[in-house]
Amino acid sequence: MKDYTFPKFWKDLDDGYQLYFDYMNIRYLIYKMQKNCYKKEMITEMKKCALPKNEIITLKRVRELFDFMENIEYKVLTDWHKAKNSLKYYIE
């Protein structure tokens, strides 16, 4: 993870990858929607949680989160219509 810098992370988002990460012991998915528009979805199921399940955030907020992200992995969809047939790659 030491070699994985924010410019690489940003390029992966820009290339259309879906990135999973842990932040404060909660699993999230982030992906690019449009220019300077990213969606962060909470993957971890929690019964009572004050945090929003879905957020639309800017690149500035993505940059702020990056320093605290753990266990980053990205997902490559081989067929955009069938998310079941996907490959996962882990960043160590």
N, C-alpha and C positions, 0 to 999 in steps of 0.2 A: 504494500500500500504506500510505502514511502516514495516509490517512483511514480505513483499515480497522482499527478498534479491537477490543479483546477483547469488549466488549458486543455488537458487530455479529457477530463470529465465533460467540459463544455463542448468539445468536438464530438464526443460520443452522443451527447444530447442533440447536437445540431445535425448529426448523421441519422437521427431517427431511432436511436436505441432507447429502450425502456430500462431505466436504472432503478434497482432496488437497493435500499440502504437502511441501516438502523440509526435512529436518532433518539437519544434519551430512552433506550430500551424499547422503542416502538418501531416496527417495520413499516417502511413507506415505499411507494413507487413514484417515480418522477419521470415526466416525459415532456417534450416540447410540443406545444400546440400551434403557435404562430411566432412571428418575430417578437422577441422579448416577452413571451407569454408561455409559462410552464405550468403544468398541473401536478400537484403533489397529492397523492391519495394514501390514506392510512390503510395498511394491509392487516395489521394486528387487530383482532376482534376484541373489543373491551366493552363490558356492560355499562359501566359508568365512566365517562371520560369528558372532560371539559374542552378537549382539543377538537377542532373541526376535522371531519373525515375527509373532506376534499377542500383543496385550496388552489386558487389561481394565483401564481406568484411571478415576480419579475426576476430577471437574471441577477439583479443586485441581491435579492433575498436568497437565491440559489447559492451565490458566492458566500454569503454569511453562514449558511448551513453547512457548506462543504467542509470547513475545518472541524466540525463536530460529527461528521458522518463516520460510521463504522460498518464493516462487513458489506462493502459495496459489491454488487454483482450486476451484470447487465444481461438482457434477454434479447435474442435475435429471433424475430418472427420469420419463419421460412415461408409462410403463407399468411398474409394479413387477414384472411377470412377465417382461418382455422388456427386459433391461438393454442390449441392442444398440441400441435406439431411444432414445438418450439425448442430451441437449444439454449441452455444457460451456460454462461461463462463466468467464472469467478475471478476477481481481482485480488491478488495476494500481495 
